[in-house]
Amino acid sequence: MNYFRSLGLSITATQRSLSLFLVASFLTFVTGCQAPTTQATGAPTDNSAPQKAIELREGDSLKITFPTAARLDTAQQIRRDGKVVLPVLGEIDAVGLTPAELEKKIIEVFGSQLATKEVSVTLVTSTYPVFINGAVLKPGKITADRPITALEAIMEAGGFHFGTANVSKVRVIRHEGQEVKTFTLNFKGVLQGQPSPPFYVKPSDIIYVPEKFTLF
């Protein structure tokens, strides 16, 4: 009797251990199958802060000064062809360069005509267009004179049309050289007061706010 009793205890303990092992294995399998949950913001890291080095664009107003040759000083807007004209020296391409890069380029191109290779380029005013379309109150073009986020640009266009706007699928379309990039932004969380990294727009970005899908 004692033999069978001890055998029964051994069998029960073994069954209990086996059951715990099977439960642990099942939980491990289920956990491994679940994908980690993340909130997609659509905002790449290079857009979480405004650009520090401002590239010159058509229409920007510049002040170009030569410390040792005041007669060459000029203040003008960059022409539609992307050039500026330097008195006596000639014209030079400016679009796409930073002010510091334009300074270097002026010295490289006209250095032989300068008594001292010193020049200063100052960006006086800069504006750029951003285009907003879709479910906003005032679709069209806005003109920015400072770094702004996509949400600020939408507010400049009157804000979302909350009756129809799909705020979780806002798209930003950007041309970079020969490439077209599209970013999808989810503003649902930030509109509910949740923290979210800013997405800064670039010149000529197109912001499209789609409508919610409805069945009639």
C-alpha positions in Angstrom: 0.0 0.0 0.0 2.8 2.4 0.9 4.4 1.5 -2.4 1.4 2.4 -4.5 0.8 5.6 -2.4 4.3 6.8 -3.0 3.9 5.9 -6.6 0.7 7.9 -6.8 2.4 10.9 -5.3 5.2 10.6 -7.8 2.8 10.4 -10.7 0.8 13.4 -9.5 3.9 15.5 -9.1 5.1 14.5 -12.5 1.7 15.5 -14.1 1.8 18.8 -12.3 5.3 19.6 -13.6 4.3 18.5 -17.1 1.2 20.8 -17.0 3.3 23.8 -15.9 5.8 23.1 -18.6 3.1 23.0 -21.3 1.4 26.2 -20.0 4.8 28.0 -20.0 5.6 26.7 -23.5 2.2 27.9 -24.8 2.6 31.4 -23.3 6.1 31.7 -24.8 4.8 30.7 -28.2 1.9 33.2 -28.1 4.1 36.0 -26.9 6.7 35.3 -29.6 4.0 35.4 -32.3 2.8 38.9 -31.3 4.4 41.8 -33.1 5.6 44.7 -30.9 3.0 47.5 -30.9 4.3 50.9 -31.9 2.5 54.1 -32.9 3.5 55.2 -36.4 4.1 58.9 -36.6 5.3 59.0 -40.2 7.8 61.6 -39.1 11.4 60.7 -40.1 14.2 61.8 -37.7 15.6 64.4 -40.1 12.3 66.3 -39.9 12.1 66.5 -36.1 13.9 69.8 -36.1 14.0 72.8 -38.5 16.9 72.9 -40.9 19.9 74.7 -39.4 21.6 75.4 -42.7 19.2 77.4 -44.8 19.5 76.9 -48.6 18.9 80.0 -50.7 15.8 80.0 -52.9 14.4 82.1 -55.7 12.9 85.3 -54.2 15.2 85.4 -51.2 16.5 88.8 -50.3 20.3 89.0 -49.8 22.7 91.6 -48.6 26.2 91.0 -50.0 29.0 93.1 -48.6 32.7 93.4 -49.4 34.5 94.9 -46.3 37.4 96.4 -48.3 35.4 97.3 -51.5 32.1 99.0 -50.5 31.4 99.9 -54.1 30.7 96.2 -54.7 28.1 96.0 -51.9 24.6 95.1 -53.0 21.1 94.2 -51.7 18.8 92.3 -54.0 16.5 89.4 -54.5 17.5 86.1 -56.1 16.1 86.1 -59.7 13.8 83.5 -61.1 16.8 81.9 -62.9 18.5 81.5 -59.5 21.2 84.1 -60.0 22.2 87.4 -58.4 24.2 90.2 -60.0 27.3 91.5 -58.3 28.2 95.1 -59.4 31.2 95.2 -61.7 32.0 91.5 -61.1 29.1 89.8 -62.9 26.3 87.3 -62.1 26.5 84.1 -60.1 24.2 81.2 -59.2 22.9 81.3 -55.7 19.9 78.9 -55.4 20.6 75.7 -53.6 23.6 77.2 -51.7 23.8 78.3 -48.1 25.0 81.8 -47.4 28.4 80.5 -46.3 28.6 78.4 -49.5 27.7 81.4 -51.6 30.5 83.4 -49.9 33.0 80.7 -50.9 31.7 80.5 -54.4 32.0 84.3 -54.9 35.6 84.2 -53.8 36.3 81.2 -56.1 34.8 82.8 -59.1 35.8 86.4 -58.6 38.8 86.1 -56.3 41.2 87.3 -59.0 39.3 90.6 -59.2 39.2 91.3 -55.5 42.0 93.1 -53.6 41.2 91.0 -50.5 39.2 87.8 -50.5 36.6 88.9 -48.1 32.8 88.8 -48.6 29.8 88.5 -46.4 26.4 87.1 -47.5 23.4 87.8 -45.2 19.9 86.4 -45.8 17.6 89.3 -45.1 14.2 87.8 -45.8 13.2 84.3 -47.0 9.7 83.0 -47.9 8.7 79.8 -49.4 5.4 78.2 -50.6 3.6 75.1 -49.1 0.6 73.7 -50.8 -2.3 72.2 -48.8 -5.3 70.4 -50.3 -8.0 68.0 -49.4 -10.2 68.2 -46.3 -9.1 71.6 -44.9 -11.2 74.7 -44.6 -9.0 76.9 -46.9 -7.1 74.7 -49.4 -4.4 76.3 -51.5 -1.0 77.9 -51.2 0.4 79.4 -48.0 3.7 81.4 -47.8 6.0 80.7 -44.9 8.7 83.1 -43.7 10.1 80.8 -41.0 10.4 77.0 -40.4 6.9 75.6 -39.8 5.5 72.1 -39.1 3.0 70.3 -41.2 0.4 70.8 -38.5 1.1 74.6 -38.4 0.8 74.7 -42.2 -2.6 73.0 -42.0 -3.8 75.5 -39.4 -2.7 78.3 -41.7 -5.1 76.7 -44.3 -7.9 77.1 -41.8 -7.4 73.7 -40.1 -9.0 70.3 -40.6 -12.5 69.9 -41.9 -13.4 67.7 -38.9 -16.6 66.5 -40.5 -14.7 64.7 -43.3 -10.9 64.9 -42.6 -9.0 61.6 -42.0 -6.4 63.1 -39.6 -4.6 59.8 -39.2 -3.6 59.5 -42.9 -2.3 62.9 -43.8 0.3 62.7 -46.6 3.2 65.0 -47.3 4.5 64.8 -50.9 8.1 66.1 -51.4 10.2 66.4 -54.5 13.9 65.9 -53.9 15.8 66.1 -57.2 14.4 63.4 -59.5 12.8 61.5 -56.6 9.3 62.0 -55.1 8.9 61.0 -51.5 5.7 60.6 -49.6 5.3 60.7 -45.8 2.2 59.6 -43.9 1.4 61.5 -40.7 -1.0 60.6 -38.0 -2.3 63.7 -36.1 -5.0 61.8 -34.2 -2.8 61.5 -31.1 -1.5 65.0 -31.0 -5.0 66.5 -31.5 -6.0 64.5 -28.4 -3.2 66.0 -26.4 -0.6 63.3 -26.7 3.1 64.2 -27.2 4.4 63.8 -30.8 7.6 64.8 -32.6 7.1 67.7 -35.0 7.3 67.2 -38.8 8.8 70.3 -40.4 7.8 71.0 -44.0 10.3 72.0 -46.7 9.8 74.5 -49.6 7.1 73.4 -52.1 5.9 70.5 -50.0 2.4 69.3 -50.8 0.2 68.4 -47.9 -2.9 66.3 -48.7 -5.6 65.7 -46.1 -7.8 62.8 -47.3 -11.4 62.4 -46.5 -12.8 59.6 -44.3 -14.1 56.7 -46.2 -17.9 56.5 -45.9 -20.5 54.1 -47.2 -23.7 55.5 -48.5 
